[in-house]
Amino acid sequence: MTHRRTFLKAAAAGSALTVLASGKIVNASQTSAPKRKGKSAIRYCLNMSTVRGHELSVPDQVKLAADAGYDAIEPWIGDLKKFVDSGGSLVELKQQIDDSGLTVESAIGFAQWIVDDDAARATALDAARADMEMLKQIGGRRIAAPPIGAHKTAGPNLATIAERYRKLLEIGAETGVVPQLELWGFSKTLSKLGELAYVATEAGHPDACVLPDFYHIYKGGSDFAGLKMIEASRMHVFHINDYPDMPRETIGDEHRVYPGDGVCPLPEIIGDLIDSGFAGCFSLELFNRDYWKQDAAKVAATGLEKMKAVVAKA
């Protein structure tokens, strides 16, 4: 019996060690630790706010993203309108995007779909339709739907907002472009994850989805743990950024920094997102004035490198 116990102890000890081909002996936990699945599905997008200060034309924005190695772009509707108004061809722009191997995962629009004034809201919904139709022509899939118009003062109750978001979703279904309910941490309305989840749920529409943002989650005072309460497939695009150690009350958009350069625990949060099934697109959204003074190609390349680095650590 003594010999048997000795053998079992030795076997147990031996099983904890692995000899690599190089001859190096390592603990088995170093070789058998499971790798997090799902990272390969993540795509990387450039939100053009990141180079907004460079005042690039839309074709130049596309070239910038493609040259840097991004998978997708998130243009601003205002830039697209300026492009069209100056004689630009959406057909040619779509061809450039396709030839560059990029997709248009989202776009930044500011139609005031949420406001209380009936006439103003009707006008805003018409504007949203026009924005979506224009976006569709370049292969756009989604558009941001922030609470603009209800951000300076407390807006309507959440049930009413849900009804209005549904109207916007119905227009999206007709145009083929999905409006994403966007979180604005500084806003008096839809500044918290719970509010975003409630409105998206109560809208009762199959296309309802949310557009979170790491900075805005912090700014609005929500806990990142709240992301676990939102079904991963309802987050197609996620604005990625980081922020310095500043109070919520004083931090602003311009303080956002590259992922990994701030205090946000991005690898941990991203790991939880991936474990929950997130397989969407991280879109780099920064408004850093110092970056705007630098070479646009350097900013785009650095942003992509740092995004991939924090995901790799997840």
C-alpha positions in Angstrom: 0.0 0.0 0.0 2.9 2.3 0.8 4.4 1.8 -2.6 1.0 2.5 -4.2 0.7 5.9 -2.4 4.3 6.8 -3.4 3.5 6.0 -7.0 0.3 8.1 -7.1 2.1 11.0 -5.5 4.9 10.8 -8.0 2.4 10.5 -10.9 0.4 13.5 -9.7 3.6 15.6 -9.4 4.8 14.4 -12.8 1.5 15.3 -14.5 1.9 18.9 -13.4 5.0 19.2 -15.5 5.3 19.2 -19.3 8.5 18.9 -21.3 8.5 21.2 -24.3 10.2 20.2 -27.6 13.0 22.6 -26.6 13.6 20.6 -23.5 12.3 23.3 -21.2 10.2 22.0 -18.3 7.1 24.1 -17.5 4.1 23.8 -15.3 1.2 22.2 -17.2 -1.0 25.2 -16.4 1.2 27.2 -18.6 0.5 25.1 -21.6 -3.1 24.1 -21.1 -4.7 27.4 -20.0 -7.7 27.9 -22.3 -7.5 30.7 -24.8 -10.5 33.1 -24.9 -12.5 32.3 -28.0 -14.2 35.0 -30.1 -11.3 37.5 -30.5 -10.9 36.6 -34.2 -14.5 37.8 -34.9 -13.7 41.3 -33.7 -13.4 43.9 -36.4 -11.8 47.3 -36.1 -13.4 50.6 -37.4 -12.2 54.2 -37.6 -14.7 56.8 -36.4 -13.8 59.9 -38.3 -14.1 62.0 -35.1 -10.6 60.7 -34.4 -9.2 62.8 -37.3 -11.9 65.4 -37.4 -9.4 68.2 -36.8 -7.6 67.3 -40.0 -10.6 68.2 -42.1 -10.1 65.4 -44.6 -12.5 64.9 -47.5 -14.5 61.7 -47.3 -12.4 60.0 -50.1 -9.3 60.9 -48.1 -10.9 59.4 -44.9 -11.5 56.2 -46.7 -7.9 56.0 -48.0 -6.6 56.8 -44.5 -8.5 54.0 -42.9 -7.6 51.5 -45.7 -3.9 52.4 -45.6 -3.8 52.0 -41.9 -5.4 48.5 -42.1 -8.8 49.1 -40.6 -11.7 46.8 -41.4 -14.4 49.5 -41.5 -15.2 53.2 -41.3 -17.7 55.2 -39.4 -18.2 58.5 -41.3 -20.1 61.5 -40.2 -23.4 62.4 -42.0 -22.3 66.0 -42.2 -19.1 65.1 -44.1 -21.1 62.9 -46.5 -23.5 65.8 -47.2 -20.6 68.2 -47.8 -19.1 65.6 -50.2 -22.4 65.4 -52.1 -23.0 69.1 -52.1 -19.6 69.7 -53.6 -20.3 67.4 -56.5 -19.1 64.1 -55.1 -20.6 60.9 -56.4 -21.9 58.4 -53.9 -21.6 55.6 -56.5 -17.9 56.3 -56.9 -17.4 56.6 -53.2 -19.0 53.2 -52.6 -16.7 51.8 -55.3 -13.7 53.2 -53.5 -14.9 51.8 -50.2 -15.5 48.3 -51.8 -12.2 48.4 -53.6 -10.4 49.2 -50.3 -11.9 46.2 -48.6 -13.8 48.3 -46.1 -17.3 48.2 -44.8 -19.4 51.1 -43.4 -20.5 49.6 -40.1 -22.0 52.8 -38.7 -22.3 56.5 -39.2 -22.7 59.5 -37.0 -25.9 61.4 -37.4 -27.8 64.0 -35.4 -31.4 63.8 -36.3 -33.5 65.0 -33.4 -35.9 62.0 -33.4 -36.4 62.2 -29.6 -37.8 65.8 -29.1 -41.2 66.6 -27.7 -42.3 69.1 -30.3 -44.4 67.1 -32.8 -43.5 69.3 -35.8 -39.8 69.3 -35.0 -39.9 65.5 -34.5 -41.6 64.9 -37.8 -39.0 67.1 -39.6 -36.3 65.2 -37.8 -37.7 61.8 -38.8 -37.7 63.0 -42.5 -34.1 64.1 -42.0 -33.2 60.7 -40.5 -34.8 58.9 -43.5 -32.7 61.1 -45.9 -29.6 60.3 -43.9 -30.3 56.6 -44.0 -31.0 56.6 -47.7 -27.8 58.4 -48.4 -25.9 56.1 -46.2 -27.4 53.1 -47.9 -25.9 54.2 -51.2 -22.4 53.7 -49.9 -23.2 50.4 -48.3 -23.9 51.8 -44.8 -25.5 49.3 -42.4 -26.3 51.3 -39.3 -26.5 54.9 -38.0 -26.1 56.3 -34.5 -29.3 57.6 -32.8 -28.1 59.8 -29.9 -30.5 61.7 -27.6 -29.7 65.0 -29.2 -32.5 67.5 -28.6 -33.1 66.0 -25.1 -29.5 66.2 -23.9 -29.5 69.6 -22.2 -32.6 69.2 -20.2 -34.4 66.1 -18.9 -36.3 64.6 -21.8 -39.5 62.6 -22.1 -40.0 59.5 -19.9 -38.4 56.3 -21.0 -41.6 54.7 -22.2 -42.2 57.7 -24.6 -38.6 57.5 -25.8 -39.1 53.8 -26.5 -42.1 54.7 -28.7 -40.1 57.3 -30.6 -37.2 55.0 -31.0 -39.6 52.4 -32.5 -40.7 54.9 -35.1 -37.1 55.5 -36.0 -36.5 51.7 -36.2 -39.5 51.4 -38.6 -37.9 54.0 -40.9 -34.7 52.0 -40.6 -36.4 48.8 -41.7 -37.8 50.6 -44.7 -34.4 52.0 -45.7 -32.2 49.1 -44.8 -30.1 51.1 -42.3 -30.5 50.3 -38.5 -30.6 53.1 -36.0 -28.5 52.3 -32.9 -29.6 53.8 -29.6 -26.5 55.7 -28.5 -25.4 56.4 -25.0 -24.3 59.9 -24.2 -22.8 60.1 -20.7 -23.1 63.9 -20.5 -26.7 64.0 -21.5 -29.7 64.6 -19.2 -31.4 61.8 -21.1 -30.1 58.3 -21.9 -26.9 58.8 -20.0 -27.0 55.4 -18.2 -26.8 51.8 -19.5 -30.0 50.9 -17.7 -31.9 53.6 -19.5 -30.5 52.5 -22.8 -31.5 48.8 -22.1 -35.0 49.8 -21.1 -35.7 51.9 -24.2 -34.3 49.3 -26.5 -36.3 46.6 -24.8 -39.6 48.5 -24.7 -39.3 49.6 -28.3 -40.4 46.1 -29.1 -38.7 46.0 -32.5 -36.5 43.1 -33.8 -33.8 45.6 -35.0 -33.5 47.4 -31.7 -29.9 47.7 -30.6 -27.6 49.8 -28.6 -24.4 51.8 -29.2 -22.3 51.9 -26.1 -19.0 53.8 -25.5 -16.4 53.1 -22.8 -15.9 56.8 -22.1 -19.7 57.6 -22.0 -20.3 54.7 -19.6 -17.8 56.2 -17.2 -19.0 59.8 -17.8 -22.6 58.8 -17.2 -21.9 57.0 -13.9 -22.8 53.5 -14.9 -20.9 50.4 -13.7 -19.3 48.4 -16.5 -20.8 45.3 -15.0 -24.1 46.5 -16.4 -22.9 45.5 -19.9 -23.5 41.9 -18.8 -27.2 42.7 -18.7 -27.3 43.6 -22.4 -27.5 40.7 -24.9 -24.3 40.7 -26.9 -26.0 40.4 -30.3 -27.7 43.8 -29.6 -24.3 45.5 -29.6 -23.1 45.6 -33.2 -20.8 48.5 -32.8 -19.0 49.6 -29.6 -17.2 53.0 -29.4 -13.7 52.3 -28.0 -11.5 54.8 -26.3 -9.9 55.4 -22.9 -9.7 58.2 -20.4 -7.4 59.7 -17.8 -8.0 59.6 -14.0 -10.3 62.6 -13.9 -13.6 63.1 -12.0 -16.8 62.4 -14.0 -18.0 65.9 -13.4 -15.1 67.6 -15.2 -13.9 65.1 -17.8 -14.9 65.9 -21.3 -14.9 64.4 -24.9 -11.6 66.1 -25.6 -9.9 64.2 -22.8 -10.4 60.8 -24.4 -7.1 59.0 -25.2 -6.0 55.9 -27.1 -7.1 52.6 -25.7 -4.7 51.4 -23.1 -3.3 54.9 -22.4 -5.9 55.7 -19.7 -7.3 54.1 -16.5 -10.3 52.2 -18.0 -9.9 48.4 -17.4 -10.4 47.7 -21.1 -8.9 44.1 -21.2 -11.1 42.9 -18.4 -14.3 44.5 -19.8 -13.6 43.4 -23.4 -12.9 39.9 -22.1 -16.3 39.8 -20.4 -17.9 41.1 -23.6 -16.3 38.4 -25.7 -17.3 35.7 -23.2 -20.8 37.0 -23.4 -20.8 36.5 -27.2 -19.8 40.0 -28.5 -18.6 39.6 -32.0 -19.1 43.1 -33.3 -17.0 46.0 -34.3 -14.9 48.3 -32.1 -14.9 51.8 -33.5 -12.2 54.2 -32.4 -14.0 57.4 -31.3 -11.7 60.2 -30.0 -11.9 63.9 -29.9 -8.3 64.6 -28.7 -7.1 68.0 -29.9 -3.5 66.9 -29.4 -4.0 64.1 -31.9 -5.6 66.5 -34.3 -2.3 68.3 -34.5 -0.4 65.2 -35.4 -0.1 63.5 -38.8 -3.4 61.8 -39.6 -1.8 58.6 -40.8 0.2 58.3 -37.6 -3.0 58.8 -35.5 -4.9 56.2 -37.5 -2.2 53.7 -37.3 -1.5 54.2 -33.6 -5.2 53.9 -32.8 -5.5 50.6 -34.6 -2.4 49.3 -33.0 -3.6 50.2 -29.5 -7.1 48.8 -30.1 -5.6 45.5 -31.1 -3.3 45.5 -28.1 -6.1 45.8 -25.5 -8.1 43.1 -27.2 -5.1 40.8 -27.3 -4.8 41.3 -23.5 -8.4 40.4 -22.9 
